[in-house]
Amino acid sequence: MDISEDALLGAIRKVLSGPGPEVRVGVGDDAAVVAPGTGDLVLTTDALVEGTHFTLPTTTARDLGYKAIVVNLSDVAAMAASPRYALCALTLSPSVDAAWVMELFGGMREACDEYALWLVGGNLARGSEVTVGVTAVGEVAPGRASTRSGAHPGDVLVVTGDLGAAAAGVRLAAHPPRAPSAEERAASRRLARPVARVGEAGVLAAHAASAMIDVSDGLALDLSRLCEASGVGARLEVGAVPVAAAATVAEALGGGEDYEILATLPDAAAATAAADDLREAFGVELTTIGTITGSGLVALTPDGDESPLQPTGWDHFRDA
């Protein structure tokens, strides 16, 4: 890369927006300084690794930057929190140049602007592969963070949006159709530009959601995690699961990277009211897909057959 670290940092500062009123010291110093808020802080971190989460030939730098921010904000949303700040630890390989880095931060700037987030600092390093690590900070009213551990038997199981589009996008990237349909193009777009359901999670929390988790690793696997944390079971109605137009049922159950919100609500009335509010405020559907039980994970097919639900999904270390 024919540019010094200081020059690259200076160029990055020009791409990013100026600091918000709560940011006392932003990008360019040894560390950021922000004014404390009045709520509890919600902290999360995630990394997108070349060869595992993306490949340079098939992913634009701008989409990668946007996605690196959003996947963290999905975790913030699942805690019913609002985004505040982010840090980025970026490892650059010899395969990318300064123009690529500017595009990456351009995508981050887009996501930050969309979700009212301030990117306040980070780190640059060289390595054999590109890694985009982001740490995000959110804020929630004291004691009001939603967790995975509050579900109770009898709760209604709901999910926002539809599932499987990102998995379909991965499949389509591996075997590109000669003339992709509108649904296939939409699936590829969902893989590249996911949505963090920040406002939607707030609506669910307002309707007394007892537990929430973002569907990042697959519906079946993330449902099993919610149930384990809550000490409960679930009965999933497979035929009710909202499957994206280009996806299969298997991709909806175990594909991952959907970043929808899976939640439990106290009863059907709360689910109906939350669905109405989500549709009116965000144009997003909320689907009831099952109930919480005392123990065990069961899949109910449209034919009425029941079988154990296998917690399939993305696991970094399953084949390690």
Secondary structure in CASP SS format (residue, H / E / C, confidence):
PFRMAT SS
TARGET T0000
AUTHOR 0000-0000-0000
METHOD secondary structure of the structure
MODEL  1
M C 1.00
D C 1.00
I C 1.00
S C 1.00
E H 1.00
D H 1.00
A H 1.00
L H 1.00
L H 1.00
G H 1.00
A H 1.00
I H 1.00
R H 1.00
K H 1.00
V H 1.00
L C 1.00
S C 1.00
G C 1.00
P C 1.00
G C 1.00
P C 1.00
E C 1.00
V E 1.00
R E 1.00
V E 1.00
G C 1.00
V C 1.00
G C 1.00
D C 1.00
D C 1.00
A C 1.00
A C 1.00
V E 1.00
V E 1.00
A C 1.00
P C 1.00
G C 1.00
T C 1.00
G C 1.00
D E 1.00
L E 1.00
V E 1.00
L E 1.00
T E 1.00
T E 1.00
D E 1.00
A E 1.00
L E 1.00
V E 1.00
E E 1.00
G C 1.00
T C 1.00
H C 1.00
F E 1.00
T C 1.00
L H 1.00
P H 1.00
T H 1.00
T C 1.00
T C 1.00
A H 1.00
R H 1.00
D H 1.00
L H 1.00
G H 1.00
Y H 1.00
K H 1.00
A H 1.00
I H 1.00
V H 1.00
V H 1.00
N H 1.00
L H 1.00
S H 1.00
D H 1.00
V H 1.00
A H 1.00
A H 1.00
M C 1.00
A C 1.00
A C 1.00
S E 1.00
P E 1.00
R E 1.00
Y E 1.00
A E 1.00
L E 1.00
C E 1.00
A E 1.00
L E 1.00
T E 1.00
L E 1.00
S C 1.00
P C 1.00
S C 1.00
V C 1.00
D C 1.00
A H 1.00
A H 1.00
W H 1.00
V H 1.00
M H 1.00
E H 1.00
L H 1.00
F H 1.00
G H 1.00
G H 1.00
M H 1.00
R H 1.00
E H 1.00
A H 1.00
C H 1.00
D H 1.00
E H 1.00
Y C 1.00
A C 1.00
L C 1.00
W E 1.00
L E 1.00
V E 1.00
G E 1.00
G E 1.00
N E 1.00
L E 1.00
A E 1.00
R E 1.00
G C 1.00
S C 1.00
E C 1.00
V C 1.00
T E 1.00
V E 1.00
G E 1.00
V E 1.00
T E 1.00
A E 1.00
V E 1.00
G E 1.00
E E 1.00
V E 1.00
A C 1.00
P C 1.00
G C 1.00
R C 1.00
A C 1.00
S C 1.00
T C 1.00
R C 1.00
S C 1.00
G C 1.00
A C 1.00
H C 1.00
P C 1.00
G C 1.00
D C 1.00
V E 1.00
L E 1.00
V E 1.00
V E 1.00
T E 1.00
G C 1.00
D C 1.00
L E 1.00
G C 1.00
A H 1.00
A H 1.00
A H 1.00
A H 1.00
G H 1.00
V H 1.00
R H 1.00
L H 1.00
A H 1.00
A H 1.00
H C 1.00
P C 1.00
P C 1.00
R C 1.00
A C 1.00
P C 1.00
S C 1.00
A H 1.00
E H 1.00
E H 1.00
R H 1.00
A H 1.00
A H 1.00
S H 1.00
R H 1.00
R H 1.00
L H 1.00
A H 1.00
R C 1.00
P C 1.00
V C 1.00
A C 1.00
R C 1.00
V H 1.00
G H 1.00
E H 1.00
A H 1.00
G H 1.00
V H 1.00
L H 1.00
A H 1.00
A H 1.00
H C 1.00
A C 1.00
A C 1.00
S C 1.00
A E 1.00
M E 1.00
I E 1.00
D E 1.00
V E 1.00
S C 1.00
D C 1.00
G C 1.00
L H 1.00
A H 1.00
L H 1.00
D H 1.00
L H 1.00
S H 1.00
R H 1.00
L H 1.00
C H 1.00
E H 1.00
A H 1.00
S H 1.00
G C 1.00
V C 1.00
G E 1.00
A E 1.00
R E 1.00
L E 1.00
E E 1.00
V H 1.00
G H 1.00
A H 1.00
V C 1.00
P C 1.00
V E 1.00
A C 1.00
A C 1.00
A C 1.00
A C 1.00
T C 1.00
V H 1.00
A H 1.00
E H 1.00
A H 1.00
L H 1.00
G H 1.00
G C 1.00
G C 1.00
E C 1.00
D C 1.00
Y C 1.00
E E 1.00
I E 1.00
L E 1.00
A E 1.00
T E 1.00
L E 1.00
P C 1.00
D C 1.00
A H 1.00
A H 1.00
A H 1.00
A H 1.00
T H 1.00
A H 1.00
A H 1.00
A H 1.00
D H 1.00
D H 1.00
L H 1.00
R H 1.00
E H 1.00
A H 1.00
F H 1.00
G C 1.00
V C 1.00
E C 1.00
L E 1.00
T E 1.00
T E 1.00
I E 1.00
G E 1.00
T E 1.00
I E 1.00
T E 1.00
G C 1.00
S C 1.00
G C 1.00
L E 1.00
V E 1.00
A E 1.00
L E 1.00
T C 1.00
P C 1.00
D C 1.00
G C 1.00
D C 1.00
E E 1.00
S E 1.00
P E 1.00
L C 1.00
Q C 1.00
P C 1.00
T C 1.00
G C 1.00
W C 1.00
D C 1.00
H C 1.00
F C 1.00
R C 1.00
D C 1.00
A C 1.00
END
